[in-house]
Amino acid sequence: MTAMTPGSNLPLTTPRVAVEVTAPTRLDVSGLLLGEQGKVRSDDDFVFYNQPTAPGVTHSSGAADTITVDTAAVPADVHKVVVTASLDAPGAAFAGTEPTATVRDADTQAVVATFTPPQLGAETALVVIEVYRRGNAWKVRAVGQGYANGLGGIATDFGVNVEEPAAPQAAPAPPPTPHAPPPQPAPQAAPAPPPTPAAQPAPSAPPANVKINLDKGRVSLQKNQTVSLTKGGRPVLTTVKMGLGWEPAYKGRGRAQDIDLDASVIAYDANRKKVDACYFGKLVILNGVVQHSGDNLTGEGGGDDEVITVHLGDLPPQVSGLVFTVNSFSGQKFTEVAKAYCRLIDAGSDQELVRFDLSNAEPRTGVLMCKLVRQFSGEWDMTALGEYVDSRTVRGMVKPGGAAL
């Protein structure tokens, strides 16, 4: 048995696999059959307690809701089956609840793997597990992606037509009793004074660990928030630039010394093992797919201090994650740095799409700024990290970067 972590995957050695999801409270578990574009073919591909069967996929209830996938019976145009979970209580969030997915051989009931999504908070629904094709074989991947708008949000995201229930119709008034006196009109209440307009709250940022996308334009992230690099349900980027910037901190009336920070990106495989790293001493990696702009020794000047360009569409298949880091080669702490940020730019239009500004500083010499993680359907997710470590070089960032994936 394997305890899986987010993003990890395993080959399936059995043609029939059962995924059950349990928690201290009652869960509703569902399955969606997705095509090559990451969408259902029709609403019939949404499998749940009220529609328990689809080709090769069934829902069953018992001690725990279970989605069973018979990979030999899944249609050829279905590329993966996602297993979702939501709390039975309407609007309830997963904060304080630790759901666990158990993947079994459906014939022998032998446990293949388990997965408990970490750090859950405001999510009201989760994509827990994916069972997906890889060539002629099938694999299972741990996901743990949260949604703030419930199972309906997940279903809509994957192309299911979720209709709002119609408002209940008022029952017709009963006919008057024969010979009864006609009903008297009720006295009219005095009209209520108009309510005092309430102040409109400022729009709040989405909760951490809840996926958003680029449909509404530029996104400003806070620590641990994730954005899907999609628009209208489709990946919108092929080549991106990650701009990283900072300024020396000014103390009192004096001018701060120049500070030599180094931006880097580390490429990892699905097992969180380093594939390669791009930094000031190695400006091009992966046959030119990732390129570094060169070292800025002072941090002075407006705009990005260092830029890393990534041709996402050309990344080798074994690269499933990228972690962007900044280190203080000169040994100064980040408490001596001001206005550190990273921003993702569409290289074609030079438009800023996502930005993350560090809102705090710690007396340490390295920081994990953000990560990009490849999804099976082809799109990439960007998550703001802002995790400080003690390392002056990219070499010391490899292990904490892998742990952050």
C-alpha positions as CSV (number, residue, x, y, z in Angstrom):
1,M,0.0,0.0,0.0
2,T,1.2,3.5,-0.9
3,A,0.3,6.7,1.0
4,M,0.0,9.2,-1.9
5,T,0.8,13.0,-1.8
6,P,-0.8,15.7,-4.0
7,G,0.3,15.3,-7.6
8,S,1.8,11.8,-7.1
9,N,0.7,8.9,-9.3
10,L,0.8,5.1,-9.5
11,P,0.3,2.6,-12.3
12,L,-2.8,0.4,-11.9
13,T,-2.1,-3.4,-12.1
14,T,-5.8,-4.3,-11.9
15,P,-8.4,-3.6,-14.6
16,R,-11.1,-2.8,-12.0
17,V,-10.4,-0.2,-9.2
18,A,-12.7,1.1,-6.5
19,V,-12.2,4.5,-4.9
20,E,-14.0,5.1,-1.6
21,V,-13.8,8.4,0.3
22,T,-14.5,8.6,4.0
23,A,-14.5,11.3,6.6
24,P,-15.8,11.7,10.2
25,T,-19.0,13.2,8.7
26,R,-21.1,12.0,5.8
27,L,-19.8,12.7,2.3
28,D,-21.4,12.8,-1.1
29,V,-19.0,11.1,-3.6
30,S,-19.3,11.4,-7.4
31,G,-17.4,10.5,-10.6
32,L,-17.1,12.3,-13.9
33,L,-16.0,10.8,-17.2
34,L,-13.9,13.3,-19.0
35,G,-12.8,13.5,-22.7
36,E,-9.5,14.7,-24.1
37,Q,-10.4,18.4,-23.5
38,G,-11.2,17.7,-19.8
39,K,-14.9,18.0,-20.2
40,V,-17.8,15.5,-20.0
41,R,-19.3,14.3,-23.3
42,S,-22.8,14.9,-21.9
43,D,-24.6,15.1,-18.6
44,D,-24.8,11.3,-18.6
45,D,-21.1,11.2,-17.7
46,F,-21.9,12.6,-14.2
47,V,-22.1,9.6,-11.9
48,F,-23.6,10.1,-8.4
49,Y,-26.2,8.6,-6.1
50,N,-29.1,9.7,-8.3
51,Q,-27.5,8.6,-11.6
52,P,-25.3,5.6,-10.4
53,T,-24.1,4.2,-13.7
54,A,-22.2,5.3,-16.8
55,P,-20.1,3.2,-19.2
56,G,-17.4,1.5,-17.1
57,V,-18.1,3.6,-14.0
58,T,-20.6,2.9,-11.2
59,H,-21.5,4.6,-7.9
60,S,-22.4,2.6,-4.8
61,S,-23.4,3.5,-1.3
62,G,-22.7,1.7,1.9
63,A,-20.5,2.4,4.8
64,A,-18.8,4.8,2.4
65,D,-19.7,6.1,-1.1
66,T,-17.6,4.4,-3.7
67,I,-16.8,5.0,-7.4
68,T,-15.8,1.8,-9.2
69,V,-14.0,2.1,-12.6
70,D,-13.8,-0.9,-14.9
71,T,-11.0,0.4,-17.2
72,A,-11.7,-2.3,-19.8
73,A,-15.3,-1.0,-20.2
74,V,-14.6,2.7,-20.2
75,P,-15.2,4.2,-23.8
76,A,-12.1,5.0,-25.8
77,D,-12.9,8.7,-26.0
78,V,-12.9,9.0,-22.2
79,H,-9.4,9.9,-21.0
80,K,-9.9,10.0,-17.3
81,V,-12.4,9.6,-14.5
82,V,-12.3,12.1,-11.6
83,V,-13.6,11.2,-8.2
84,T,-15.1,14.2,-6.2
85,A,-16.4,14.6,-2.7
86,S,-18.5,17.2,-0.9
87,L,-19.9,17.3,2.6
88,D,-23.5,16.2,3.0
89,A,-24.4,19.3,4.9
90,P,-25.2,22.2,2.5
91,G,-22.5,24.8,2.4
92,A,-20.3,23.1,4.9
93,A,-16.5,23.5,4.5
94,F,-13.8,20.9,4.9
95,A,-11.9,22.9,7.6
96,G,-11.2,20.5,10.5
97,T,-12.2,17.5,8.4
98,E,-9.7,15.1,6.9
99,P,-11.3,13.1,4.1
100,T,-9.3,10.0,3.0
101,A,-9.5,8.3,-0.3
102,T,-8.8,4.5,-0.4
103,V,-8.0,3.0,-3.7
104,R,-8.7,-0.8,-3.9
105,D,-8.6,-3.6,-6.3
106,A,-12.3,-3.9,-6.9
107,D,-12.2,-7.7,-7.2
108,T,-9.9,-8.7,-4.2
109,Q,-10.5,-5.5,-2.1
110,A,-6.8,-5.3,-1.6
111,V,-5.7,-1.7,-0.8
112,V,-3.6,-0.2,-3.5
113,A,-3.1,3.3,-2.1
114,T,-4.5,5.9,0.3
115,F,-4.6,9.7,0.0
116,T,-5.6,12.4,2.5
117,P,-5.6,16.0,1.0
118,P,-3.6,18.3,3.3
119,Q,-4.4,21.8,4.7
120,L,-8.1,22.0,3.9
121,G,-10.0,25.1,4.9
122,A,-12.8,27.0,3.1
123,E,-13.3,24.3,0.4
124,T,-16.9,22.9,0.1
125,A,-16.0,20.3,-2.5
126,L,-12.9,18.5,-3.7
127,V,-11.5,16.7,-6.7
128,V,-9.9,13.9,-4.7
129,I,-8.5,11.3,-7.2
130,E,-8.1,10.9,-10.9
131,V,-8.0,7.5,-12.7
132,Y,-6.5,8.2,-16.1
133,R,-5.1,6.7,-19.3
134,R,-1.4,6.9,-20.0
135,G,-0.8,5.3,-23.4
136,N,-2.3,1.8,-23.3
137,A,-2.1,1.7,-19.5
138,W,-4.1,3.2,-16.6
139,K,-2.8,5.2,-13.6
140,V,-4.2,6.8,-10.5
141,R,-3.2,10.3,-9.4
142,A,-3.8,12.1,-6.1
143,V,-5.2,15.6,-6.6
144,G,-6.9,17.2,-3.6
145,Q,-8.0,20.3,-5.5
146,G,-10.6,22.4,-3.6
147,Y,-13.6,24.4,-4.8
148,A,-15.5,27.1,-2.9
149,N,-18.8,26.7,-4.7
150,G,-19.6,23.1,-3.9
151,L,-20.1,20.1,-6.1
152,G,-22.1,22.3,-8.5
153,G,-18.9,24.3,-9.1
154,I,-16.9,21.2,-10.0
155,A,-19.6,19.8,-12.2
156,T,-19.9,23.1,-14.1
157,D,-16.2,23.4,-14.4
158,F,-16.2,20.0,-16.2
159,G,-19.0,20.8,-18.5
160,V,-22.1,19.4,-16.7
161,N,-25.2,21.5,-17.2
162,V,-26.3,22.3,-13.6
163,E,-29.8,23.7,-13.6
164,E,-31.0,25.8,-10.7
165,P,-34.1,24.3,-9.1
166,A,-37.3,26.2,-10.0
167,A,-38.9,28.2,-7.3
168,P,-41.8,26.3,-5.7
169,Q,-45.3,27.3,-7.0
170,A,-47.8,28.5,-4.4
171,A,-50.7,26.1,-3.9
172,P,-54.0,27.4,-5.4
173,A,-56.4,28.9,-2.9
174,P,-59.2,26.5,-2.0
175,P,-62.7,27.3,-3.3
176,P,-65.0,29.1,-0.9
177,T,-67.3,27.1,1.3
178,P,-70.9,27.2,0.0
179,H,-73.0,29.9,1.7
180,A,-70.0,31.1,3.6
181,P,-69.8,34.9,3.9
182,P,-67.4,36.4,1.4
183,P,-63.9,36.8,2.7
184,Q,-63.1,40.2,4.0
185,P,-60.0,41.9,2.6
186,A,-57.1,42.0,5.0
187,P,-56.2,45.4,6.4
188,Q,-53.3,46.9,4.5
189,A,-50.2,47.4,6.5
190,A,-48.5,50.7,6.4
191,P,-45.6,50.6,3.9
192,A,-42.3,50.0,5.6
193,P,-39.8,52.8,5.3
194,P,-37.1,52.1,2.7
195,P,-34.0,50.4,4.3
196,T,-30.9,52.4,4.8
197,P,-28.5,51.5,2.1
198,A,-25.8,49.3,3.6
199,A,-22.2,49.9,2.8
200,Q,-21.0,47.5,0.1
201,P,-18.1,45.4,1.3
202,A,-14.9,45.4,-0.7
203,P,-14.5,42.3,-2.8
204,S,-12.5,39.8,-0.9
205,A,-9.8,37.6,-2.3
206,P,-10.7,33.9,-2.8
207,P,-9.8,31.7,0.1
208,A,-6.4,29.9,0.1
209,N,-6.4,26.4,-1.6
210,V,-9.4,27.3,-3.7
211,K,-8.8,27.2,-7.4
212,I,-9.7,30.3,-9.5
213,N,-8.9,30.9,-13.2
214,L,-8.2,33.8,-15.6
215,D,-11.8,34.3,-16.8
216,K,-12.0,37.7,-15.0
217,G,-8.6,38.9,-16.1
218,R,-5.5,39.6,-14.0
219,V,-5.3,37.7,-10.7
220,S,-3.5,38.9,-7.6
221,L,-2.7,36.0,-5.3
222,Q,-2.2,35.7,-1.6
223,K,0.0,33.1,0.0
224,N,-1.2,29.5,-0.8
225,Q,-3.8,30.6,-3.3
226,T,-3.9,28.8,-6.7
227,V,-4.9,30.0,-10.1
228,S,-5.6,27.7,-13.1
229,L,-3.9,29.1,-16.2
230,T,-7.1,28.6,-18.2
231,K,-9.7,30.9,-19.7
232,G,-13.1,29.6,-20.7
233,G,-12.1,26.1,-19.6
234,R,-9.1,26.0,-22.0
235,P,-5.4,26.5,-21.5
236,V,-4.5,30.0,-22.7
237,L,-0.7,30.0,-22.5
238,T,2.1,28.4,-24.4
239,T,5.1,30.6,-23.5
240,V,5.2,32.6,-20.2
241,K,7.7,34.8,-18.5
242,M,8.1,34.8,-14.7
243,G,9.3,38.2,-13.6
244,L,10.9,38.5,-10.2
245,G,11.7,41.8,-8.6
246,W,12.9,43.4,-5.3
247,E,14.5,46.5,-3.9
248,P,17.0,47.1,-1.2
249,A,15.3,48.1,2.1
250,Y,16.0,51.7,3.2
251,K,16.6,52.3,6.9
252,G,16.5,55.7,8.5
253,R,18.0,58.4,6.3
254,G,20.8,56.3,4.9
255,R,20.9,54.5,1.7
256,A,20.8,50.7,2.0
257,Q,23.6,48.7,0.5
258,D,23.1,46.9,-2.8
259,I,21.7,43.4,-2.4
260,D,22.5,40.5,-4.7
261,L,19.5,38.2,-5.0
262,D,19.4,35.4,-7.5
263,A,16.1,34.1,-9.1
264,S,16.0,30.5,-10.2
265,V,13.6,27.8,-11.3
266,I,13.9,24.1,-10.5
267,A,12.1,21.5,-12.7
268,Y,10.8,18.3,-11.0
269,D,9.3,15.1,-12.2
270,A,6.1,13.5,-10.9
271,N,8.1,11.9,-8.0
272,R,9.4,15.3,-6.9
273,K,12.9,14.6,-8.1
274,K,14.9,17.3,-9.6
275,V,15.2,17.2,-13.4
276,D,17.3,20.4,-13.8
277,A,17.7,23.9,-12.5
278,C,18.0,27.3,-14.3
279,Y,19.9,30.1,-12.5
280,F,22.5,32.7,-13.1
281,G,25.2,30.0,-13.6
282,K,23.1,28.0,-16.0
283,L,21.0,30.3,-18.1
284,V,19.5,27.8,-20.5
285,I,18.2,24.3,-19.6
286,L,16.1,21.6,-21.3
287,N,17.3,22.4,-24.8
288,G,16.3,26.0,-24.6
289,V,12.8,25.4,-23.2
290,V,13.7,27.4,-20.0
291,Q,15.8,30.5,-20.3
292,H,17.2,32.9,-17.6
293,S,17.7,36.7,-18.3
294,G,21.0,36.9,-16.3
295,D,22.1,38.1,-12.9
296,N,21.1,41.4,-11.3
297,L,23.7,42.3,-8.7
298,T,22.0,45.2,-7.0
299,G,18.2,45.1,-7.1
300,E,18.2,48.7,-8.2
301,G,16.0,50.1,-11.0
302,G,12.3,49.8,-11.9
303,G,10.6,46.7,-13.3
304,D,11.6,43.1,-13.0
305,D,15.1,42.4,-11.8
306,E,15.4,38.9,-13.3
307,V,13.1,37.2,-15.8
308,I,12.8,33.4,-16.5
309,T,11.1,32.4,-19.8
310,V,9.4,29.0,-20.0
311,H,7.9,27.5,-23.2
312,L,5.3,25.5,-21.4
313,G,4.1,23.7,-24.5
314,D,7.6,22.3,-25.1
315,L,8.5,21.1,-21.7
316,P,9.5,17.4,-21.7
317,P,6.7,15.1,-20.5
318,Q,8.7,14.1,-17.4
319,V,8.6,17.7,-16.1
320,S,5.4,17.9,-14.0
321,G,6.3,20.8,-11.7
322,L,8.4,24.1,-11.6
323,V,9.3,25.9,-8.4
324,F,10.6,29.5,-8.7
325,T,12.9,30.6,-5.9
326,V,15.0,33.6,-4.8
327,N,18.2,33.4,-2.8
328,S,20.5,36.0,-1.2
329,F,23.9,34.9,-2.5
330,S,25.5,37.7,-0.5
331,G,24.0,36.4,2.7
332,Q,21.8,39.3,3.5
333,K,18.4,38.4,5.0
334,F,15.0,39.1,3.4
335,T,14.3,41.6,6.2
336,E,16.8,43.8,4.3
337,V,14.7,43.4,1.1
338,A,11.7,45.5,0.1
339,K,8.9,45.0,-2.4
340,A,9.8,41.4,-3.4
341,Y,7.3,40.0,-5.9
342,C,6.8,37.6,-8.7
343,R,4.5,38.0,-11.7
344,L,3.5,35.7,-14.6
345,I,3.4,37.4,-18.0
346,D,2.0,36.1,-21.3
347,A,5.1,36.3,-23.5
348,G,3.0,36.8,-26.6
349,S,1.1,39.9,-25.5
350,D,3.4,41.0,-22.6
351,Q,0.3,41.1,-20.5
352,E,0.6,40.5,-16.7
353,L,-1.7,37.7,-15.8
354,V,-0.9,36.7,-12.2
355,R,1.0,38.6,-9.5
356,F,2.1,37.7,-6.0
357,D,3.6,40.3,-3.6
358,L,5.5,39.1,-0.5
359,S,3.6,40.6,2.4
360,N,6.0,39.7,5.1
361,A,9.7,39.1,5.6
362,E,11.8,36.7,7.7
363,P,15.5,36.9,8.6
364,R,16.4,34.1,6.2
365,T,18.3,33.9,3.0
366,G,16.0,32.0,0.6
367,V,12.3,32.0,-0.3
368,L,10.1,29.7,-2.4
369,M,8.1,32.2,-4.4
370,C,5.6,30.1,-6.4
371,K,5.1,26.8,-8.2
372,L,3.6,25.8,-11.5
373,V,2.1,22.3,-11.6
374,R,1.1,20.5,-14.8
375,Q,-2.4,18.9,-14.7
376,F,-3.2,15.7,-16.6
377,S,-5.6,17.6,-18.9
378,G,-2.7,19.8,-20.1
379,E,-3.3,23.1,-18.2
380,W,-1.0,24.4,-15.6
381,D,-1.8,25.7,-12.1
382,M,0.2,28.5,-10.4
383,T,0.3,28.6,-6.6
384,A,1.8,31.4,-4.4
385,L,4.2,30.0,-1.8
386,G,6.1,32.6,0.1
387,E,8.0,30.0,2.2
388,Y,11.3,31.1,3.6
389,V,14.3,28.8,4.1
390,D,18.0,29.1,5.0
391,S,19.9,28.8,1.7
392,R,22.1,31.1,-0.2
393,T,22.1,29.0,-3.4
394,V,19.7,27.2,-5.6
395,R,21.3,23.9,-4.6
396,G,19.9,24.3,-1.1
397,M,16.4,25.0,-2.5
398,V,16.0,21.6,-4.3
399,K,14.8,19.6,-1.3
400,P,12.3,22.3,0.1
401,G,11.1,23.0,-3.4
402,G,10.3,19.3,-3.9
403,A,8.5,19.2,-0.6
404,A,6.3,22.2,-1.7
405,L,5.0,20.4,-4.7
